[in-house]
Amino acid sequence: MAERLVKTMKEDYIAFMPKPNIRTALHNLAVAIEHYNENHPHSALGYRSPREYRRQRVTLT
């Protein structure tokens, strides 16, 4: 699972980010992680984002 996350981050986010310095790179990485958790659909979660999946689980319990 962790390997897939790293691959997705590299292929879908980091490859397209400007990285002129460490500060910008870290900021862009934080933005990418936020997007990944909030918007990126996952097949294992029924094509929902991790946060959407968690919200629905909390609502059901």
PLY file of the C-alpha trace (Angstrom):
ply
format ascii 1.0
element vertex 61
property float x
property float y
property float z
element edge 60
property int vertex1
property int vertex2
end_header
0.00 0.00 0.00
2.77 2.46 0.89
4.58 1.64 -2.34
1.47 2.56 -4.33
1.16 5.87 -2.49
4.77 6.74 -3.29
4.31 5.80 -6.96
1.11 7.86 -7.24
2.73 10.87 -5.56
5.73 10.66 -7.91
3.75 10.11 -11.11
0.68 12.28 -10.51
2.07 15.15 -8.46
5.82 15.51 -7.93
6.72 15.03 -11.59
4.68 18.14 -12.48
5.60 20.40 -9.56
8.05 23.25 -9.74
10.92 22.60 -7.33
13.15 25.68 -7.43
14.07 25.38 -3.74
13.35 23.25 -0.68
10.74 25.63 0.73
8.70 25.58 -2.47
9.13 21.83 -2.84
7.88 21.19 0.71
4.93 23.53 0.22
3.98 21.85 -3.04
4.30 18.43 -1.43
1.91 19.48 1.35
-0.56 20.72 -1.27
-0.24 17.42 -3.15
-0.88 15.37 -0.01
-3.94 17.47 0.79
-5.28 16.99 -2.74
-4.54 13.27 -2.62
-6.47 12.85 0.64
-9.34 15.15 -0.29
-9.90 14.55 -4.01
-7.92 11.63 -5.44
-10.26 8.64 -6.07
-9.12 5.20 -4.93
-10.46 2.00 -6.45
-10.16 0.17 -3.11
-12.43 2.79 -1.53
-15.13 2.57 -4.20
-13.54 5.41 -6.19
-13.90 7.81 -3.29
-11.16 9.92 -1.76
-9.78 8.84 1.63
-11.53 11.70 3.42
-14.81 11.08 1.64
-14.60 7.41 2.62
-13.87 8.30 6.27
-16.70 10.83 6.40
-19.15 8.23 5.14
-17.87 5.64 7.64
-18.32 8.06 10.54
-21.83 8.92 9.36
-22.78 5.23 9.24
-21.56 4.47 12.77
0 1
1 2
2 3
3 4
4 5
5 6
6 7
7 8
8 9
9 10
10 11
11 12
12 13
13 14
14 15
15 16
16 17
17 18
18 19
19 20
20 21
21 22
22 23
23 24
24 25
25 26
26 27
27 28
28 29
29 30
30 31
31 32
32 33
33 34
34 35
35 36
36 37
37 38
38 39
39 40
40 41
41 42
42 43
43 44
44 45
45 46
46 47
47 48
48 49
49 50
50 51
51 52
52 53
53 54
54 55
55 56
56 57
57 58
58 59
59 60
